[in-house]
Amino acid sequence: MSKIIIINSPAQLEQLVKSTTIVVVDFHATWCGPCKAVAPAYAALAERLTDPGKMVFTKVDVDQQKVIAQTHNVTAMPTFIMFKSGTETTRIKGANLPALQSAVKELLAASGGAISSGSSSSFWKGAEVPKPYDVINSEIELKNLDCMNFNSEVGSVRILFEGSEPSTPADGDSAKGKGRGTGQAADWIESDTDEQLTIFIPFSSTVKIYQIQITSRPPTPEDEEDTEQPRRPSKIKLFVNKPNIVGFDDAESMVATQEIEIGEGDWKDGTIAINTRFVKFQSVFSLNVFIEDAEGDAEKVRVDRIRVVGEVGEKRDLGKLEKVADE
């Protein structure tokens, strides 16, 4: 269920502004193309930051609520207006997502962290998402995802970016493509011929990546000593802004944007949160995640979920992405 509050009367909005520390209002119209384009990112902000009584996100249909639009002198769609302690502090005209995110960040900072970290969410997000950033998986071009050396009989690559909590396999199922012990396809992926795996992640916008969260469920206790069971990654390389998937030979020889060595103690509830060298991840249109090695002597690696955390910038046209085979 969306966390956005639909405003149906002037009195409703007035009451929210009086009773809530920070109120963000999206003035939109059903016929407005830019309104529709920015709507998913606005919904993601609401999902991440809503905290009743402290911060709420609302929408006003200007055709349905003409009195409200006139009262606040709204003449362009979309227009975002922010209220703090009953007073308008910020007004943004147009689908300027970076400006909206920046304004929200400034309000949060000025409020001294008024929004609690315990805000509820209907989606599982693995590790805690550092404020004021968001999970930006909605910006991933799923149709252009690519993955090298994954076992297509186990799970689909798209499953990595779903918001649902990954399953813990039933005993003996972890390497056999069974999800939740039902005989259905697994809701994770694993490598095929060896432990190496490359995942190509293109974005529909230029993004800033602050953190990458990777979830990998360990084997069941009964399978702990079985080297044929897939294990968690132990070494990862990140490459940004490559036009297509990076082959294994290139990934091993090229200088990575960032390299990560993972110890057993780095995993928290099955998830590792990798903070990027932020200055190198400021204008990213694609990300290659190269898993070079798995824990112990495992011959396969398993990945359940990937969440990209950061900020969304300008929309871009990726065009046709060529896939480079690993020769």
Secondary structure by P-SEA (a helix, b strand, c coil): cccbbbbccaaaaaaaaacccbbbbbbcccccaaaaaaaaaaaaaaacccccccbbbbcccccccaaaaaaaccccccbbbbbccccccccccccaaaaaaaaaaaaaaaaccccccccccccccccccccccccccccccccccccccccccccccccccccccccccccccccccccccccccccbbbbccccbbbbbbbbccbbbbcbbbbbbbcccccccccccccccccbbbbbccccccccaaaaacccccbbbbbccccccccbbbbbccccccccccbbbbbbccccccccbbbbcccccbbbbcccccccbbbbbccc
